[in-house]
Amino acid sequence: MPSHIEKAAELLARPLPQVIQRDDNDPENTPTDDSIHPDHIFFWDGFVEDAKKTISETDLSQDVSLTDALEGECIIVGNRFALTGRFNANVGVPLAKASIATSGTREELKNLRFADAEVVPLFGRSGALDVVLVELRKEGEELKPLLKAVGEIKKFWTAKWFNGIRVSEGEKSLGREFLKNYVKEIGQLIKFMHCTNLRYGFISNYESTIFVKWTGARRFELTDPIGFQDAGPTVRQCFYHFGTLLVDDPGFEYTGRVVELRDVETSSNSFNLRIPPSRDSTNSPLAYSELALENEDQEEDDEGIENRRVGESRPSQRPTAGSMAATTVPTEDSGDIKHEEAELIEQAPSTSIGRSRAQSPREEETLDATAEQSSPVQESIVTAAAPADVSGKPRKISDITCRSVNGKKIFLAALEGQAVIAKYWPESLFKLYTRERNTYHHLPPSPYFPQMIACGDLILSHSLTGGYILVITQEEGIQLGYKMLEETPKAEKRRIRNALIEAVKVLRERDSMHGDPQPSNVLWDSETGKLKLLDFEIMWENYDEDPADKVEVLGILGNIDDGDSDDNAMDVGE
């Protein structure tokens, strides 16, 4: 009679069983707009050798229950969700058994587990990831999951190219398939690593698994694919080694500061947020480029008056911890555009509605092998409030939302005595908030963009029930529009064009393109000749090296053809 017990070493050394698959009706993997430039991808040298060393130096003689059925796989899969289930059964379960069995010598491995993303509060509201690795930490009488790594599962029957990629051979040997497929799939994973500030991740189509490590600004190290039938080391052995990296990594804790975001007139407060610190924009990593909206038929026109004809006001000092920015942006989420009146914000005591982000580790990263960069995420507090008239009744002027999409709002507030614009996203738009936040990490200080101030999770509010806020300086100017430009004299258009080209040149210095070039994303002050470019949520890599006077300028202004050359255009005001 066969034994129901085996050694942990035998379990980890066994290749994964062959999955039984029958074609589903969807020929493609989950579409993604996320992409990472090949220049940011490097080979994770030494991973395989280190995995072998970990296995050889670890006592794996402990007994564990038999995991793999003698009959082989008994479940037929036809979609990604079923494949994820088989991955968890054939990789996650063995990893947990081996971790528990070896806890006598590696106590820290005891509580390492695979899980779906919804067990972590951060992803309970975004629901995007396939699998995560968590460490169960005891808090009081409960075990709570601490996020350690993120993972993406693709279907091997529609991602065959995945198996042949060899990062160790360099980008040139990978060809067009690398650019067309690989960078997008890896970019999707790196997006999640970036927005959660995690050092480690992996992507697998079951037949092949690639491990990813974020090692520095614009530097992501990837292993060559580990095949499901590989024996030296096996996928299970690699994940055991991967687990030791996760638990040995001390991680990072939010430390943060308190910042008050108040009403301009009354100086009262009603919003309470948790804020990441500033990151030197010249050093921040652009982990991926936003190539398109996932829902392109969704209209953009939402909070249109975030900076419309308001007095310019800048902070008295450079952005400190918590520095970020906010603008109005198109949404990618489905749903009808709703016209909403600015709602009253009651002057009542704030109550905590935020979720703790203490489980999300902040990241240490380096610009190269020697230069260190400051940690990007801390925990802080921001407050804001609606003004009241002389009778003490709340007024609407704090909420300056013109047109709301899916609950997004724009507020006028004050930060440390300076007027600012604050943009709010509800929790359902976590991904949208994260994209805009990460884009502003990448932008350099420039007179052509609003200044970065703060961003964070909404914790307390008189009227809003959770979400996220980004803050920018309040700038002077009028928001352009198509009809307005039709009635604008061509000489004035040339002034706008010249200023716009200078703004786009700054983007080109970062190899970037504005992903939503239209008049409503430009703030123009005719008296001073100053221009502000807004809405940087969607950004493209400038792969084709388009000059500064083409894509964005044509998209916003169209052709200005009256026989005059640009040399005759009026100078842009200082």
Beta strands, then each sheet from edge to edge (+ up, - down):
strand 1: 5-7
strand 2: 20-21
strand 3: 34-35
strand 4: 41-43
strand 5: 63-65
strand 6: 76-77
strand 7: 112-115
strand 8: 131-139
strand 9: 142-153
strand 10: 200-204
strand 11: 208-216
strand 12: 219-222
strand 13: 226-227
strand 14: 261-262
strand 15: 272-274
strand 16: 289-290
strand 17: 365-366
strand 18: 372-373
strand 19: 409-415
strand 20: 418-425
strand 21: 452-460
strand 22: 467-473
strand 23: 478-479
strand 24: 512-514
strand 25: 522-525
strand 26: 530-533
strand 27: 539-541
sheet 1: 1+ 5-
sheet 2: 2+ 6+
sheet 3: 3+ 16-
sheet 4: 4+ 12+ 11- 10+ 9+ 8- 7+
sheet 5: 4+ 12+ 11- 13+
sheet 6: 14+ 19- 20+ 22- 21+ 15-
sheet 7: 17+ 18-
sheet 8: 23+ 25- 26+
sheet 9: 24+ 27-
end
